[in-house]
Amino acid sequence: MPTWQAPNPEFAQAVTFAVLSMPAAKHLGFEFGRVDPGEVEIVQPFRTELTQHNGYFQGGVLGSLADFAAGSAAGTLLQPGWVNMTIDYTVKILAPAKGERVLARGQVLKPGALITSAAADVYSVEGDDEILCATALVTMRNVKLG
């Protein structure tokens, strides 16, 4: 895994502010567990309204968390004054997600000036046990503000 250098010294604050101010992120109610250059961890506590009828996290929620994690990881490598937006993502559900929380770990695969490729793995967590339940490949479009 490469070691990335963030061009914005305030990358962690910029990413967490940009993401957590989004209405969709507020609705999900997740928080950041870790924000490093090119890598991010999102922690989503269990909430009944994010599940299917049987108590498993709904697949769209897993996809959203993967998108947020990968996009946030990509965001850590942006220049100051830039943001990113998802232009494509593919999610593969590998196992049911049931537990006290879900962790989404995003990582940059290939940064670019306008397009960044990233990935995310999503784990269901119960106690100390983590089960890989989804994986995603995400393409982000980098946009200069103003």
C-alpha positions as CSV (number, residue, x, y, z in Angstrom):
1,M,0.0,0.0,0.0
2,P,1.5,3.4,-1.0
3,T,2.1,6.1,1.5
4,W,0.3,9.2,0.2
5,Q,1.2,12.8,0.9
6,A,-1.8,15.2,1.5
7,P,-1.3,18.5,-0.4
8,N,-3.6,20.2,2.0
9,P,-2.2,20.4,5.6
10,E,-5.8,20.8,6.8
11,F,-7.0,17.6,4.9
12,A,-8.6,15.9,7.9
13,Q,-10.7,19.0,8.9
14,A,-11.6,19.7,5.3
15,V,-12.9,16.2,4.6
16,T,-14.8,15.7,7.9
17,F,-16.4,19.1,7.6
18,A,-17.4,18.6,3.9
19,V,-18.8,15.1,4.5
20,L,-20.5,15.5,7.8
21,S,-22.3,18.7,6.6
22,M,-24.0,16.7,3.9
23,P,-27.7,15.9,4.6
24,A,-27.3,12.2,3.6
25,A,-24.4,11.8,6.0
26,K,-26.4,13.5,8.8
27,H,-29.2,11.1,8.1
28,L,-27.0,8.1,8.4
29,G,-25.4,9.4,11.6
30,F,-21.9,8.0,11.1
31,E,-18.7,9.4,12.4
32,F,-15.1,9.2,11.3
33,G,-12.9,6.7,13.1
34,R,-9.7,7.6,11.3
35,V,-8.6,10.1,8.6
36,D,-5.1,9.7,7.2
37,P,-3.8,10.7,3.7
38,G,-5.4,8.3,1.3
39,E,-7.2,6.3,4.0
40,V,-10.4,6.8,6.0
41,E,-12.5,4.8,8.4
42,I,-16.2,5.5,8.9
43,V,-18.1,4.1,11.9
44,Q,-21.8,3.6,11.5
45,P,-23.6,2.6,14.7
46,F,-26.6,0.2,14.5
47,R,-29.9,2.1,14.0
48,T,-33.1,0.2,13.4
49,E,-34.1,2.6,10.7
50,L,-31.1,1.6,8.6
51,T,-32.1,-2.1,8.6
52,Q,-34.3,-4.4,6.7
53,H,-37.2,-6.2,8.4
54,N,-34.9,-8.9,9.8
55,G,-32.4,-6.6,11.6
56,Y,-29.6,-6.7,8.9
57,F,-28.3,-3.4,7.6
58,Q,-30.0,-2.7,4.3
59,G,-27.8,-3.1,1.2
60,G,-28.2,0.5,0.1
61,V,-26.8,1.7,3.4
62,L,-23.8,-0.5,2.9
63,G,-23.3,1.0,-0.6
64,S,-23.6,4.5,0.8
65,L,-21.1,3.9,3.5
66,A,-18.7,2.4,1.0
67,D,-19.2,5.5,-1.2
68,F,-18.6,7.9,1.7
69,A,-15.5,6.0,2.8
70,A,-13.9,5.8,-0.6
71,G,-14.8,9.3,-1.5
72,S,-13.5,10.6,1.8
73,A,-10.2,8.8,1.3
74,A,-9.9,10.4,-2.1
75,G,-10.8,13.8,-0.6
76,T,-7.8,13.6,1.7
77,L,-5.5,14.0,-1.3
78,L,-7.2,17.1,-2.8
79,Q,-5.6,20.5,-3.1
80,P,-7.1,23.2,-0.9
81,G,-10.3,24.6,-2.5
82,W,-11.2,21.4,-4.2
83,V,-14.0,18.9,-3.6
84,N,-14.9,15.6,-5.2
85,M,-18.1,13.9,-6.3
86,T,-18.8,10.3,-7.2
87,I,-19.2,9.5,-10.9
88,D,-19.3,5.7,-10.6
89,Y,-19.3,3.0,-8.0
90,T,-19.8,-0.7,-7.9
91,V,-20.6,-2.5,-4.7
92,K,-20.6,-6.2,-4.1
93,I,-22.4,-7.5,-1.0
94,L,-20.4,-10.5,0.3
95,A,-22.3,-11.3,3.5
96,P,-25.2,-10.1,5.6
97,A,-24.3,-7.1,7.9
98,K,-25.6,-7.5,11.4
99,G,-24.0,-6.2,14.5
100,E,-23.5,-3.3,16.8
101,R,-21.9,-1.2,14.1
102,V,-20.5,-1.2,10.6
103,L,-17.0,-0.1,9.7
104,A,-16.3,1.2,6.2
105,R,-12.6,1.5,5.3
106,G,-11.8,3.5,2.3
107,Q,-8.4,3.8,0.5
108,V,-7.1,5.6,-2.6
109,L,-6.0,3.3,-5.4
110,K,-4.9,5.9,-7.9
111,P,-5.1,9.7,-7.3
112,G,-5.3,12.1,-10.3
113,A,-5.8,15.8,-11.0
114,L,-9.4,15.3,-12.2
115,I,-10.2,11.6,-11.5
116,T,-9.4,9.5,-8.5
117,S,-10.0,5.8,-8.1
118,A,-10.6,4.5,-4.6
119,A,-12.0,1.4,-2.9
120,A,-13.8,0.5,0.3
121,D,-14.3,-2.6,2.4
122,V,-17.3,-2.7,4.7
123,Y,-17.3,-4.8,7.8
124,S,-20.1,-5.7,10.2
125,V,-18.8,-5.6,13.8
126,E,-20.0,-7.4,16.9
127,G,-17.6,-7.1,19.9
128,D,-14.1,-7.7,18.5
129,D,-15.3,-9.8,15.5
130,E,-15.3,-8.1,12.1
131,I,-16.9,-9.8,9.1
132,L,-16.3,-8.5,5.6
133,C,-19.7,-7.9,4.2
134,A,-19.2,-5.6,1.2
135,T,-16.5,-4.3,-1.1
136,A,-16.7,-1.4,-3.6
137,L,-14.7,0.3,-6.3
138,V,-15.4,4.1,-6.6
139,T,-14.5,6.7,-9.1
140,M,-14.4,10.3,-8.0
141,R,-14.4,13.5,-10.1
142,N,-12.3,16.3,-8.5
143,V,-13.7,19.8,-8.8
144,K,-12.2,23.2,-8.0
145,L,-14.6,25.4,-6.1
146,G,-15.4,28.9,-7.2
